[in-house]
Amino acid sequence: MNILLTNDDGIMAKGLAELHDSLELGNTVTVIAPDRERSAVGHGITLHEPLRVTRVEFYHDTWGYSVNGTPVDCIKIGVIGKLAKKPDLVISGINPGMNTGVNINYSGTVAAAREAALYGLPSVAVSITGLKPDNYKTAARFTKEFVNKIMPQEIPFGTVFNVNIPDLPERSIKGVKISRQNTQFFPERLEKREDPRGRKYSWYGYEFLQEFDDDRIDEAVLRDQYISVTPMKCDMTDYSLVDELEGWDIQEEWE
């Protein structure tokens, strides 16, 4: 397979190198990733400054391309710019820290995979719990097995697989569960502070939820030490409301 790898943590991130190591045997793997950390940039693209692509050694005599833009920029450069032909598969990750619940909306990792899905490409976003994980190799092994399972299947247009893996040794992971995205909002805080020069500023933070209404949601699955696999769609239409909306007479005065 021709595989395109990216992330939102920068081309020198350990998770990207582990993923490349796991996939390079028997595949053609190209890395195009941001030149620095771009976490929580969502689906942003660069419009008002040049995008520069630099070939760099990112891991043990292994070379890829760094981009001074967002994860989504990296996908665009790979799909319509740098690569001679479209990849067979796009993987974004391995991200340190889970991408679950409402945080999926902010994630650069997931946005890159979503952008690939908009081009009609099979795409997977991969994250591992914890900000300094110890078990990247386990996550990379599962990712390789997962893509080998899904690639022979007929994947619907615009579908993204969001995979989250507990930071545990393989023997401690209880299994894999197909999950759905948690939509419970987490407790937020905005701390007001003052810098050494007396200027006021705010610092955003939040707390992870511990209790959930449904054990099948992504965050509950991870809490229970299972790998979470959530299929997601790029189409954000609320189909349950389309017919009902017709009855609200919104168009009446404009006909």
C-alpha positions in Angstrom: 0.0 0.0 0.0 0.9 3.6 -0.4 0.4 5.2 3.0 0.5 8.9 3.9 1.3 9.6 7.6 0.8 12.9 9.3 0.0 14.2 12.8 -0.6 17.4 14.8 2.4 17.1 17.1 5.1 17.9 14.6 7.3 15.8 12.4 9.8 14.9 15.2 7.1 13.4 17.4 7.8 9.9 18.8 4.3 8.6 17.9 4.8 9.3 14.3 8.2 7.5 14.2 6.8 4.5 15.9 3.9 4.3 13.4 6.3 4.6 10.5 8.5 1.8 12.0 5.4 -0.4 12.3 4.1 0.2 8.7 7.2 0.5 6.5 7.7 -3.2 5.9 5.8 -4.1 2.8 4.4 -0.6 2.3 5.5 2.7 0.7 5.1 5.1 3.6 5.4 8.9 3.1 5.5 11.3 6.0 4.2 14.9 5.6 3.7 16.6 8.9 3.8 20.0 10.5 7.1 21.5 11.4 6.0 22.1 15.0 3.2 21.1 17.4 -0.2 22.1 16.0 -2.5 20.6 18.6 -6.1 21.8 18.8 -6.0 23.7 15.6 -9.0 21.8 14.3 -9.7 21.8 10.6 -7.9 25.1 9.9 -6.0 25.7 6.7 -3.4 28.3 5.7 -4.7 31.0 3.4 -2.7 34.2 3.9 0.9 33.0 4.0 3.1 30.7 1.8 3.3 27.0 2.6 6.8 25.8 2.7 7.8 22.1 2.4 11.2 21.0 3.7 12.7 17.5 3.4 14.0 16.5 6.9 15.5 13.5 8.6 12.9 12.8 11.4 14.1 9.4 12.6 17.2 7.3 12.3 18.1 8.0 8.6 14.4 8.2 7.8 13.2 11.2 5.8 9.9 13.0 5.4 8.5 16.4 4.7 7.8 19.1 7.2 5.3 21.8 6.5 4.9 25.2 8.1 1.2 24.8 8.3 -1.6 22.8 9.8 -2.3 19.1 9.7 -5.0 19.7 7.1 -2.5 21.6 5.0 -0.2 18.6 5.1 -3.0 16.4 3.7 -3.7 18.9 0.9 0.0 19.0 0.0 0.2 15.2 0.0 -2.9 14.6 -2.0 -2.9 17.4 -4.6 0.7 18.5 -4.5 3.6 16.4 -3.4 2.7 12.8 -4.2 2.7 11.5 -7.7 -0.6 9.7 -7.0 -3.2 9.7 -4.2 -2.3 7.4 -1.3 -4.3 4.2 -0.6 -4.6 5.1 3.0 -4.0 8.1 5.3 -3.2 7.7 9.0 -2.9 10.7 11.5 -1.1 10.0 14.7 -0.1 8.5 17.0 -1.3 11.4 19.2 -0.3 11.6 22.8 -3.5 12.2 24.7 -6.9 10.8 23.8 -9.1 12.4 21.1 -12.5 11.6 22.4 -15.8 13.3 23.2 -16.3 16.9 22.3 -12.5 17.3 22.0 -12.8 15.6 18.6 -14.1 19.0 17.3 -10.8 20.7 18.2 -8.4 18.0 17.3 -5.8 18.6 14.5 -5.2 14.8 14.5 -8.8 14.0 13.7 -9.1 16.9 11.3 -6.3 15.6 9.1 -8.0 12.2 8.9 -11.3 13.9 8.1 -9.7 15.9 5.3 -8.4 12.7 3.8 -11.9 11.2 4.0 -13.3 14.3 2.1 -10.9 13.2 -0.8 -12.5 9.8 -0.7 -9.5 8.1 1.0 -9.6 5.5 3.8 -8.4 7.4 6.9 -7.7 6.7 10.5 -6.9 9.0 13.4 -4.9 7.3 16.2 -4.4 8.5 19.7 -3.0 7.0 22.9 -4.0 8.1 26.4 -1.6 10.1 28.5 0.5 13.1 27.6 3.8 11.1 28.0 2.8 7.6 26.9 5.0 4.5 27.5 3.4 2.1 25.1 3.6 3.6 21.6 4.8 0.3 20.2 1.6 -1.4 21.4 -0.5 1.4 19.8 1.5 1.1 16.5 1.1 -2.7 16.4 -2.7 -2.4 16.8 -2.9 0.3 14.2 -1.2 -1.9 11.7 -3.5 -4.8 12.5 -6.5 -2.5 12.3 -5.7 -1.1 8.9 -5.1 -4.6 7.5 -8.6 -5.5 8.7 -10.4 -2.5 7.2 -8.6 -2.0 3.9 -10.3 -5.0 2.2 -13.7 -3.6 3.2 -15.9 -1.2 1.2 -15.5 2.0 3.4 -18.3 4.5 2.8 -17.3 7.9 1.4 -16.5 10.4 4.1 -16.0 7.9 6.9 -13.2 8.4 9.4 -12.1 5.8 12.0 -11.2 7.5 15.3 -9.0 5.0 17.3 -8.0 5.6 20.9 -5.7 3.2 22.7 -5.1 2.9 26.4 -1.4 3.6 27.4 -1.0 0.0 28.7 1.1 -3.0 27.8 -0.6 -5.2 25.3 -1.3 -7.9 27.9 -3.2 -5.4 30.0 -5.6 -4.2 27.3 -8.9 -6.0 27.7 -9.9 -5.9 24.1 -11.5 -3.7 21.4 -14.9 -2.1 21.5 -16.8 -0.3 18.7 -17.9 2.9 20.4 -19.6 6.2 19.8 -18.5 9.8 20.5 -19.3 11.1 23.9 -21.3 14.4 23.7 -21.3 15.2 27.4 -19.5 18.6 27.9 -16.7 18.6 30.4 -16.3 21.1 33.3 -14.3 24.1 32.0 -12.4 26.8 33.8 -10.9 30.1 32.8 -8.3 31.2 35.4 -7.6 34.9 35.6 -3.9 35.6 36.3 -1.4 38.4 36.3 2.1 38.3 34.7 5.2 39.7 36.4 4.6 43.1 34.7 1.2 43.3 36.2 -0.7 42.6 33.0 -3.8 40.4 33.3 -4.3 37.3 31.2 -6.5 34.2 31.2 -5.5 30.5 31.2 -8.0 28.0 29.8 -8.3 24.5 31.3 -10.8 21.7 31.8 -11.4 18.5 33.8 -11.9 15.0 32.4 -15.2 13.4 33.2 -15.2 10.3 35.3 -18.8 9.2 35.2 -20.7 8.5 32.0 -24.3 7.8 31.1 -23.4 5.0 28.6 -20.6 2.5 28.8 -20.4 2.3 25.0 -19.1 5.8 24.5 -15.4 6.4 23.7 -14.3 7.8 27.0 -16.0 5.1 29.0 -14.4 2.4 26.8 -11.0 3.8 27.5 -11.7 4.1 31.2 -12.5 0.3 31.2 -9.1 -0.4 29.5 -10.4 -1.3 26.1 -9.3 0.1 22.7 -12.0 2.5 21.4 -12.9 2.5 17.7 -15.4 5.1 16.6 -16.6 5.4 13.0 -17.4 9.0 12.2 -18.9 10.9 9.2 -17.8 14.1 7.5 -21.4 14.8 6.6 -22.7 16.9 9.5 -26.3 17.1 8.2 -28.9 16.4 10.9 -31.1 14.1 8.8 -33.5 13.5 11.7 -34.5 17.2 11.4 -34.6 17.7 7.7 -38.3 16.7 7.2 -39.4 18.4 10.4 -37.7 21.6 9.4 -39.8 21.7 6.3 -42.9 22.1 8.6 -41.5 25.2 10.4 -42.6 27.5 7.5 -39.1 29.0 7.2 -39.5 29.5 3.4 -43.1 30.8 3.5 -42.3 34.5 3.3 -39.7 34.0 0.6 -41.8 32.1 -1.9 
